[in-house]
Amino acid sequence: KAGVTQTPRYLIKTRGQQVTLSCSPISGHRSVSWYQQTPGQGLQFLFEYFSETQRNKGNFPGRFSGRQFSNSRSEMNVSTLELGDSALYLCASSLDRLADYYNEQFFGPGTRLTVL
Amino acid sequence: QKEVEQNSGPLSVPEGAIASLNCTYSDRVSQSFFWYRQYSGKSPELIMSIYSNGDKEDGRFTAQLNKASQYVSLLIRDSQPSDSATYLCAVNVGNSGYSTLTFGKGTMLLVSP
């Protein structure tokens, strides 16, 4: 079974631009979560989508947004990029079975975003 | 404020030794717990999950959970140089099938040959 895929793997942008990152979950996984990882702050939760609906959102400004499509693929968008947005952006998918408290999340390879 | 605390390390152990990684969490509602391994420049890889008090073993890895003490640990037996990585503890607070993961900042493990 193929793992979580993310595109692009690397991205260089300048301040003020906007960027869209894509994530395809493991086949059959319905929940997609996005995280930002930086050396100083570690892994921080951005948002989680299930059935095309945002169910949870982390403490990030409104410049960060996302969506999920009917095939569970997800995109996240960052508008008006700032230098501090440089990070590794990780997508994770899970089965999200109601009776299963594990909800193990499996990560994609990430998108390395550099803002100049 | 949900927090997950880990010693940043590095934790240095010789090859063949037992490495013990620890994690504490603040939210008493937390229900499930995960350990991820992250090699430099790579994404986190799930290695263990646990949700009941006690021990859970998988090969050389043992996860231990004590909900009363709000403490979860990971033991790596017969440590190998290839185990050198950052180990992330993650806590899942949700129920009824959806939730978010709160991560600690990770403990760097160095296994010397």
Interface residues (C-beta under 8 A of the other chain):
Chain A: S31 S33 Y35 G42 L43 Q44 F45 E48 F50 R55 N56 G58 L88 L90 A92 D96 R97 L98 A99 D100 Y101 Y102 N103 E104 Q105 F106 F107 G108 P109 G110
Chain B: Q31 S32 F34 Y36 K42 S43 P44 E45 L46 S49 Y51 L88 A90 N92 G94 N95 S96 G97 Y98 S99 T100 L101 T102 F103 G104 K105 G106
